[in-house]
Amino acid sequence: MKKTKRTFSDTLKTLSIENSEKLMAKARQANNLAKRLKGKNRQIAYSVKANSLCRLVKSLPNKINISKDIRLTDLVVIELKTAQSGLHLPIEKLQTLHTY
């Protein structure tokens, strides 16, 4: 078998996929935790979720889909292109990413 050398571009592609999956996993864990908590701890967990999703949007925009939620108009759905489901993010958080 012929061994092929891994190019820098291949490495970047692999790492971007891994990083996007890690950020989404962190957001999912924070979301699941927030659903079980109350009060300030719940707010902190949802903040971790939102921050993870914002970092995903900002750093790896080509790995995600963003769509409006048709029922909850103040939320968008952030979804990895490789996944079948996404997580909600308040539109206001998304808009703050694009203010200069």
C-alpha distances in whole Angstrom, upper triangle without the diagonal:
4,6,9,13,15,18,22,23,20,21,25,24,22,25,28,27,27,30,32,31,33,36,36,36,39,41,41,41,44,45,45,47,50,51,52,54,57,59,57,54,53,54,52,49,49,49,46,45,46,45,41,41,43,40,38,40,40,37,34,37,34,32,36,38,42,45,48,49,52,54,54,55,54,51,47,44,41,38,34,33,30,33,36,39,40,43,46,47,51,51,53,50,48,51,51,48,49,52,52
4,6,10,13,15,19,20,17,19,22,22,21,24,26,26,26,29,31,30,32,35,36,36,38,40,40,41,44,45,45,47,50,51,52,54,57,58,57,54,53,53,51,48,49,48,45,44,45,44,40,40,42,39,36,38,38,35,33,35,32,31,34,37,41,43,47,49,51,53,53,54,53,50,46,43,40,37,33,32,30,33,36,38,40,42,45,46,50,50,52,49,46,49,49,46,47,50,50
4,7,9,12,16,17,15,16,19,19,18,21,23,23,23,26,28,28,29,32,33,33,35,37,38,38,41,42,43,44,47,48,49,51,54,55,54,51,50,50,48,45,46,45,42,41,42,40,37,37,39,36,33,35,35,32,30,32,30,29,32,35,39,42,45,47,49,52,51,52,51,48,44,41,38,35,31,30,28,31,34,37,37,40,43,44,47,47,49,46,44,46,46,43,44,47,47
4,6,9,13,14,11,13,16,16,16,18,21,21,21,24,26,26,27,30,31,31,33,36,36,37,40,41,42,43,45,47,48,50,53,54,52,49,49,48,46,44,44,43,40,39,40,38,35,35,36,33,31,33,33,29,27,29,27,26,30,32,36,39,43,44,47,49,49,49,49,45,42,39,35,33,29,28,26,29,32,35,36,38,41,41,45,45,46,43,41,43,43,40,41,44,44
4,6,10,11,10,11,14,15,14,16,19,19,20,22,24,25,26,28,30,30,32,34,35,36,38,40,41,42,44,46,47,48,51,52,50,47,47,47,44,42,42,41,38,37,38,36,33,33,34,31,29,31,30,27,25,28,25,25,29,32,35,38,42,44,47,49,48,48,47,44,41,38,35,32,28,27,26,29,33,35,35,37,40,40,43,43,44,41,39,42,41,38,39,42,41
4,7,8,6,7,10,11,11,13,15,16,16,19,21,21,22,25,26,27,28,31,32,33,35,36,37,39,41,42,44,45,48,49,47,44,43,43,41,38,39,38,35,34,34,33,29,30,30,27,25,27,27,23,22,24,22,21,25,28,32,35,38,40,43,45,45,45,44,40,37,35,31,29,25,24,23,26,29,31,31,33,36,36,39,39,41,38,35,38,38,34,35,38,38
4,5,5,6,9,10,11,12,14,16,17,18,20,22,23,24,26,27,29,31,32,33,35,36,38,39,41,43,44,45,48,49,46,44,43,43,40,38,38,37,34,33,34,32,29,29,29,26,24,26,25,21,20,22,20,20,24,27,30,34,37,39,42,45,44,44,43,39,36,34,30,28,25,24,23,26,30,31,31,33,36,35,38,38,39,36,34,36,36,32,33,36,35
4,5,5,6,9,10,11,12,14,15,16,18,20,21,22,24,26,27,28,30,31,33,34,36,37,39,41,42,43,46,46,44,41,41,40,38,36,36,34,31,31,31,29,26,26,26,23,22,23,22,18,17,20,18,19,22,26,28,32,35,38,41,43,42,42,40,37,34,32,28,27,23,23,22,26,29,30,30,31,34,33,36,35,36,33,31,33,33,29,30,32,32
4,5,5,6,9,10,11,12,14,15,16,19,20,21,23,24,26,27,29,30,32,33,35,36,37,39,41,42,45,45,43,41,40,39,37,35,34,33,30,30,29,27,25,25,25,22,20,21,20,17,15,17,15,16,19,23,25,29,32,35,38,40,39,39,38,35,31,29,26,24,21,20,19,23,26,28,27,29,31,31,34,33,34,31,29,31,31,27,28,31,30
4,5,5,6,9,10,11,12,14,16,17,18,20,21,23,24,26,27,29,31,32,33,35,36,38,40,41,44,44,43,40,39,39,36,34,34,33,30,29,29,28,25,25,25,22,20,21,21,18,16,18,16,15,19,22,26,29,32,34,37,40,39,39,38,35,31,29,25,23,19,19,18,21,25,26,26,28,31,31,34,34,35,32,30,32,32,28,29,33,33
4,5,5,6,9,10,11,12,14,16,16,18,20,21,22,24,26,27,28,30,31,33,34,36,38,39,42,42,40,38,37,36,34,32,32,31,28,27,28,26,23,23,24,20,19,21,20,16,15,18,16,16,19,23,26,29,33,34,38,40,39,39,37,34,31,29,25,23,19,19,18,21,25,26,26,27,30,30,33,33,34,31,29,31,31,27,29,32,32
4,5,5,6,9,10,10,12,14,15,16,18,20,21,22,24,25,27,28,30,31,33,35,36,37,40,40,38,36,35,34,32,30,30,28,26,25,25,23,20,20,20,17,16,17,17,13,12,14,13,13,16,20,23,26,30,32,35,37,36,36,34,31,28,26,22,21,17,17,17,20,24,25,24,25,28,27,30,30,31,28,25,28,27,24,25,28,28
4,5,5,6,9,10,11,13,14,16,17,18,20,21,23,24,26,27,29,30,32,33,35,36,39,40,38,36,35,34,32,30,29,28,26,24,24,23,20,19,20,17,15,16,17,13,11,13,11,10,14,18,21,24,28,29,33,35,34,34,33,29,26,24,20,18,15,14,14,17,21,22,21,23,26,26,29,29,30,27,25,27,27,24,25,28,29
4,6,5,6,9,10,11,12,14,16,17,19,20,21,23,25,26,27,29,30,32,34,35,38,39,37,34,33,33,31,28,28,28,25,23,24,23,19,20,21,18,15,18,18,15,12,15,14,12,15,19,22,25,29,30,33,35,34,35,34,30,27,24,21,18,15,15,13,16,20,21,21,23,26,26,29,30,31,28,26,29,29,25,27,30,31
4,5,5,6,8,10,10,12,14,15,16,18,20,21,22,24,25,27,28,30,32,33,35,36,34,32,31,30,28,26,26,25,22,21,22,20,17,17,18,15,13,16,16,12,11,14,13,12,15,19,21,25,28,30,33,35,33,34,32,29,26,23,20,18,15,15,15,17,21,21,21,22,25,24,27,28,29,26,24,27,26,23,25,28,28
4,5,5,6,9,10,10,12,14,15,16,18,20,21,22,24,26,27,29,31,32,34,35,33,30,29,29,27,25,24,23,20,19,19,18,15,15,15,13,10,12,13,9,7,10,10,8,11,15,18,21,25,26,30,32,30,30,29,26,23,20,16,15,12,12,12,15,18,19,18,19,22,21,24,25,26,23,21,23,23,20,22,25,25
4,6,5,6,9,10,11,12,14,16,16,18,20,21,22,24,26,27,29,30,33,34,33,30,29,29,27,24,24,23,20,19,20,18,15,15,16,14,11,13,14,12,9,12,10,8,11,14,17,20,24,25,28,30,29,29,28,25,22,19,15,13,10,10,9,12,15,16,16,18,21,21,24,25,26,23,21,24,25,21,23,27,28
4,6,5,6,9,10,10,12,14,15,16,18,20,21,22,24,26,28,29,32,33,31,28,27,27,25,22,23,22,19,18,19,18,14,15,17,14,12,15,16,13,11,14,14,11,13,17,19,22,26,27,30,31,30,31,30,26,23,20,17,15,12,13,11,13,17,17,17,18,21,21,25,26,27,24,22,26,26,23,25,28,29
4,5,5,6,9,10,11,12,14,15,17,18,20,21,22,24,26,27,30,30,28,26,25,25,22,20,20,19,16,15,16,14,11,12,13,10,9,12,13,10,9,12,13,10,12,16,18,21,24,25,29,30,28,29,27,24,21,19,15,14,11,13,13,14,18,17,16,17,19,19,22,23,24,21,20,23,22,19,22,25,26
4,5,5,6,9,10,11,12,14,15,16,18,20,21,23,25,26,28,29,28,25,24,23,22,19,19,18,15,14,14,13,10,10,11,9,6,9,11,9,7,10,10,7,9,12,14,17,20,22,25,27,25,26,24,21,18,15,12,10,8,10,10,11,14,14,13,13,16,16,19,20,22,18,17,20,20,17,20,23,24
4,6,5,6,9,10,10,12,14,15,16,18,20,21,23,24,27,29,27,24,23,23,21,19,18,19,16,14,15,15,11,11,14,12,9,12,14,13,11,13,13,9,10,14,16,19,21,22,25,27,25,26,25,21,19,16,12,11,8,10,9,9,13,13,12,13,16,17,21,22,24,20,19,23,23,20,23,26,28
4,5,5,6,9,10,10,12,14,15,16,18,20,22,23,25,27,25,22,21,21,19,16,17,17,13,12,14,13,9,11,13,11,10,13,15,13,12,15,15,12,13,16,18,21,23,24,27,28,26,27,26,22,20,18,14,13,11,14,13,13,16,15,14,14,17,17,21,22,24,20,20,23,23,20,23,26,28
4,5,5,6,9,10,11,12,14,15,16,19,21,21,24,24,23,20,19,19,17,14,14,14,10,9,11,9,6,7,10,8,6,10,12,10,10,12,14,11,11,14,15,18,21,21,25,26,24,24,22,19,17,15,12,11,10,13,13,13,16,14,12,12,14,14,17,19,20,16,16,19,19,17,20,22,24
4,5,5,6,9,10,10,12,14,15,17,19,20,23,24,23,20,18,18,17,14,13,14,11,9,10,11,7,7,10,10,8,10,13,12,11,13,14,11,10,12,13,16,18,18,22,23,21,22,21,17,15,12,9,8,8,11,11,10,12,11,9,9,12,12,16,18,19,16,16,19,20,18,20,23,26
4,5,5,6,9,10,11,12,14,15,17,18,22,23,22,19,18,18,17,13,14,15,12,10,12,13,9,10,13,13,11,14,16,16,15,16,18,14,14,16,17,19,21,21,24,25,23,25,23,20,18,15,13,12,11,14,13,11,14,12,11,11,14,15,18,21,22,19,19,23,23,21,24,27,29
4,5,5,6,9,10,11,12,14,16,16,19,20,19,16,15,15,13,10,11,12,8,7,10,10,7,9,12,11,11,14,16,15,15,17,19,16,15,18,18,20,22,22,25,25,23,25,23,19,18,16,13,13,13,17,16,15,17,15,13,11,14,14,17,20,21,17,18,21,21,19,23,25,27
4,6,5,6,9,10,10,12,15,15,18,19,18,15,13,13,12,9,9,9,7,4,7,8,6,6,10,10,10,12,14,15,15,16,18,15,14,15,15,17,18,18,22,22,19,21,19,15,14,13,10,11,12,16,16,14,15,13,10,8,10,10,14,16,17,14,15,19,18,17,21,23,25
4,5,5,6,9,10,11,13,14,17,19,19,16,14,15,14,10,10,12,10,7,10,12,9,10,13,14,13,15,18,18,17,18,20,17,15,16,16,18,19,18,21,21,19,21,20,16,15,13,11,11,12,16,15,13,13,11,9,8,10,12,15,18,20,17,18,21,21,20,24,26,29
4,5,5,6,9,10,11,12,16,18,17,14,12,14,13,9,10,12,9,8,12,13,11,12,15,15,15,18,20,20,19,21,23,19,18,20,20,21,22,21,25,24,22,24,22,19,19,16,15,15,15,19,18,16,17,14,13,11,13,15,18,21,22,19,20,24,23,23,26,28,30
4,6,5,6,9,10,10,13,15,14,11,9,10,9,5,6,8,6,5,9,10,9,11,14,14,14,17,19,19,20,21,23,20,19,20,20,21,21,20,24,23,20,22,20,17,17,16,15,16,17,20,20,18,19,16,14,11,12,13,15,19,19,16,18,21,21,20,24,26,28
4,5,5,6,9,10,13,14,14,12,9,10,10,7,6,9,8,6,9,11,11,11,14,16,15,17,19,20,20,21,23,20,18,19,18,19,19,17,21,19,17,19,18,15,15,13,13,14,16,19,20,17,17,14,11,8,10,11,13,17,18,16,17,21,21,21,24,26,29
4,6,5,7,9,12,15,15,12,10,12,12,9,9,13,11,10,13,15,14,14,18,19,18,20,23,23,23,24,26,23,21,21,21,21,22,20,23,21,19,22,21,18,18,16,16,16,18,21,21,17,17,14,13,11,13,14,17,20,22,20,21,24,24,24,28,30,32
4,5,5,6,10,12,13,9,8,11,10,7,9,12,10,10,13,15,14,16,18,19,19,22,24,24,24,26,28,25,23,24,23,24,24,22,25,24,21,24,22,20,20,19,18,19,20,24,24,21,21,18,16,14,15,16,18,22,22,20,22,25,25,25,28,30,33
4,5,5,8,10,10,7,5,7,8,5,6,9,10,9,12,14,14,15,17,19,19,21,23,24,25,25,28,25,23,23,22,23,22,20,23,21,19,21,19,17,18,18,18,19,21,25,25,22,22,18,16,13,13,14,15,19,20,18,20,23,23,23,26,28,31
4,6,8,11,12,10,7,10,12,9,9,13,13,12,14,17,17,17,20,22,21,23,25,27,27,27,29,26,24,24,23,23,22,20,22,20,18,21,19,17,19,18,18,19,22,25,25,22,21,17,16,13,13,15,16,20,21,20,22,25,25,25,29,30,33
4,7,11,12,10,8,11,12,10,11,15,15,14,17,19,19,20,22,24,24,26,28,29,29,30,32,29,27,27,26,26,26,23,26,24,21,24,23,21,22,21,22,23,24,28,27,24,24,20,19,17,17,18,20,24,24,23,25,28,28,28,32,33,36
4,7,9,6,5,9,10,8,10,13,13,14,16,18,19,20,22,24,24,26,28,29,30,30,33,30,28,29,27,27,27,24,27,25,22,25,23,21,23,22,23,24,26,30,29,26,26,23,21,18,18,19,19,23,23,22,24,27,26,27,31,32,34
4,7,6,5,8,10,10,11,13,15,15,17,19,20,21,23,25,26,27,29,31,31,32,35,32,30,30,28,28,27,25,27,25,22,24,22,21,24,24,24,26,28,32,32,29,29,25,23,20,19,19,19,23,23,22,25,27,26,28,31,32,34
4,6,5,7,9,10,11,13,15,16,17,19,20,22,23,25,26,27,29,30,32,32,35,33,31,31,29,29,28,26,28,26,22,24,22,21,24,24,25,27,29,33,34,31,31,27,25,21,20,19,19,22,21,21,24,26,25,26,30,30,32
4,5,5,6,9,10,10,12,14,15,16,18,20,21,22,24,26,27,28,30,30,34,32,30,30,28,29,28,26,29,27,23,25,22,21,24,24,24,27,29,32,33,31,31,27,24,21,20,19,18,22,20,19,22,24,23,24,28,28,30
4,5,5,6,9,10,11,12,14,15,17,19,20,21,23,24,26,27,28,29,32,30,28,29,27,28,27,26,29,27,24,26,23,21,23,23,23,25,27,30,31,28,29,25,23,19,19,18,19,22,21,19,22,25,23,24,28,28,31
4,5,5,6,9,10,11,12,14,15,17,18,20,21,23,24,26,27,27,30,28,26,26,24,25,24,22,25,23,20,22,20,18,20,20,20,22,24,28,28,26,26,22,20,16,15,15,16,19,19,17,20,23,22,23,26,27,30
4,5,5,6,9,10,10,12,14,15,16,18,20,21,22,24,25,26,29,27,25,25,23,24,23,21,24,23,19,21,18,17,19,19,19,22,24,28,28,26,26,23,20,16,15,14,14,17,16,14,18,20,19,20,23,24,26
4,5,5,6,9,10,10,12,14,15,16,18,20,21,22,24,25,28,26,24,25,23,25,24,23,26,25,22,23,20,18,20,20,19,22,23,27,28,26,26,23,20,17,16,15,15,18,17,15,18,20,19,20,23,24,26
4,5,5,6,9,10,11,13,14,15,17,19,20,21,22,23,26,24,22,23,22,23,23,22,25,24,20,22,19,17,18,18,17,19,20,24,25,22,23,20,17,14,14,13,15,18,18,15,18,21,19,20,23,25,27
4,5,5,6,9,10,11,12,14,15,16,18,20,21,21,24,22,20,20,19,20,19,18,21,20,17,18,16,14,15,15,14,17,19,22,23,21,21,18,15,11,10,10,11,14,14,12,15,17,17,17,21,22,25
4,5,5,6,8,10,10,12,14,15,16,18,19,20,23,22,20,21,19,20,20,20,23,22,19,20,16,15,16,16,15,18,19,23,24,22,23,20,17,13,12,10,11,14,13,10,13,16,14,15,18,19,22
4,6,5,6,9,10,11,12,14,15,16,18,19,22,20,18,20,19,21,21,21,24,24,21,22,19,17,17,16,15,17,18,21,22,21,22,19,16,13,13,11,13,16,16,12,14,17,16,16,19,21,23
4,6,5,6,9,10,11,12,14,15,16,17,20,18,16,17,16,17,18,17,21,21,18,19,17,14,14,13,11,13,15,18,19,17,18,15,12,9,9,9,11,14,14,11,13,16,16,15,19,20,23
4,5,5,6,9,10,10,12,14,15,15,18,17,15,16,14,16,16,16,20,19,16,17,14,11,11,11,10,13,15,18,20,18,19,16,13,9,9,6,8,11,11,8,9,12,12,12,15,17,20
4,5,5,6,9,10,10,12,14,15,18,17,15,17,15,18,19,19,23,23,20,20,17,15,14,14,12,15,16,19,21,20,21,18,15,12,12,10,11,13,12,9,10,13,12,11,14,16,18
4,5,5,6,9,10,10,11,13,16,14,13,15,15,17,19,19,23,23,21,21,19,16,15,13,11,12,13,16,17,16,18,16,13,11,12,10,13,15,15,11,12,15,14,13,16,18,20
4,5,5,6,9,10,10,11,14,12,10,12,11,13,15,16,19,20,18,18,16,13,11,10,7,9,10,14,15,14,16,14,10,8,9,7,10,12,13,9,9,13,13,11,14,17,19
4,5,5,6,8,10,10,14,13,11,13,11,14,15,17,21,22,19,18,16,13,12,12,9,12,13,16,18,17,19,17,13,11,11,8,10,11,11,7,7,10,9,7,11,13,16
4,5,5,6,8,9,13,12,11,14,14,17,19,20,24,25,22,22,20,17,15,14,11,13,13,16,17,18,20,18,15,14,14,12,14,15,15,11,10,13,12,9,12,15,16
4,6,5,5,7,10,8,8,11,11,15,17,18,22,24,21,21,19,16,14,12,9,10,9,12,14,14,17,15,12,12,13,12,14,15,16,12,11,14,14,11,14,17,19
4,6,6,5,9,8,7,9,9,12,14,17,20,22,20,19,17,15,12,11,8,10,10,12,15,15,17,16,13,12,13,11,13,12,14,11,8,11,12,9,11,14,16
4,6,6,10,11,10,12,12,15,18,20,23,25,23,22,20,17,15,15,12,14,13,15,18,18,21,19,16,16,16,13,15,14,15,12,9,11,11,7,9,12,14
4,6,9,9,10,13,14,18,20,22,26,28,26,25,23,20,18,17,13,14,13,15,17,18,21,20,17,17,18,16,18,18,18,15,13,15,15,11,13,16,16
4,6,6,7,11,12,16,19,21,24,27,25,24,23,20,17,15,12,12,10,11,13,15,18,17,15,16,17,16,19,18,19,16,14,16,17,13,15,18,19
4,5,6,8,9,13,16,19,22,24,23,22,21,18,15,13,10,11,10,10,13,15,17,17,14,15,16,15,17,16,18,15,12,14,15,12,13,16,18
4,6,8,11,14,17,20,23,26,25,24,23,20,17,15,12,11,9,9,11,14,16,17,15,17,18,18,20,19,21,19,16,18,19,16,16,20,21
4,7,10,14,17,19,22,25,24,23,23,19,16,14,10,9,6,6,8,10,13,14,12,14,16,16,19,19,21,19,16,19,20,17,18,22,23
4,7,10,13,15,18,21,20,20,19,16,12,10,7,5,4,5,8,9,11,11,9,11,13,13,16,16,18,16,13,16,18,15,16,20,22
4,7,10,12,15,18,17,17,17,14,10,8,6,5,6,6,10,10,11,10,9,11,12,12,15,14,17,16,13,16,18,16,16,20,23
4,7,10,13,15,14,13,13,10,7,6,5,6,9,10,13,13,13,11,9,10,10,10,12,11,14,13,10,12,15,14,14,18,21
4,6,9,12,12,11,12,9,6,5,7,8,11,12,15,14,13,12,10,10,10,10,12,10,14,14,11,14,17,16,16,19,23
4,6,9,8,7,8,7,4,6,9,11,15,16,19,17,16,14,11,11,9,10,10,9,12,13,11,13,16,16,17,19,23
4,6,5,6,8,6,5,6,10,12,16,17,19,17,15,13,11,10,8,10,10,10,14,15,13,15,18,19,20,22,26
4,6,6,9,9,9,10,14,15,19,19,22,20,17,15,14,14,12,13,13,13,16,18,17,18,21,22,22,24,28
4,6,9,9,10,11,15,17,21,22,24,21,19,16,15,14,12,14,13,13,17,18,18,19,22,23,24,26,30
4,6,6,8,10,14,16,20,22,24,21,19,16,14,12,9,11,10,10,13,15,15,16,19,20,21,23,27
4,5,8,11,14,17,21,22,25,23,21,18,16,14,11,11,9,9,11,14,13,14,17,19,19,21,24
4,7,10,13,17,20,22,25,23,22,19,16,13,10,9,6,6,8,10,11,11,14,16,17,18,22
4,7,10,13,16,19,21,19,18,15,12,10,6,5,4,5,8,9,9,11,14,15,16,18,22
4,6,10,13,15,18,16,15,13,10,8,6,5,6,6,10,10,8,11,14,14,15,17,21
4,6,10,12,14,12,12,9,6,5,5,6,9,9,13,12,11,14,16,15,17,20,23
4,7,9,12,11,11,9,5,5,6,7,10,11,14,12,10,13,15,14,16,19,22
4,6,8,7,8,6,4,7,9,10,14,14,17,16,14,17,19,17,19,22,25
4,5,5,8,8,7,10,12,13,17,17,20,18,16,19,21,18,20,23,26
4,6,8,9,9,13,15,16,20,20,22,21,18,21,23,20,21,25,27
4,7,9,10,14,17,19,22,22,25,23,21,24,26,23,25,28,30
4,6,8,11,14,17,20,21,24,22,20,24,25,23,25,28,31
4,7,11,14,17,20,21,24,23,21,24,26,25,26,30,32
4,7,10,13,17,18,21,20,18,22,24,22,24,28,30
4,7,10,13,15,18,16,15,18,20,19,21,24,27
4,7,10,12,15,13,13,16,18,17,20,22,25
4,7,9,12,11,11,14,16,16,18,20,24
4,6,8,7,7,11,12,12,15,17,20
4,5,6,7,9,10,12,14,15,19
4,5,5,6,9,10,11,13,17
4,5,5,6,9,10,11,14
4,5,5,7,9,11,14
4,5,5,7,10,13
4,5,5,7,11
4,5,5,9
4,6,8
4,6
4
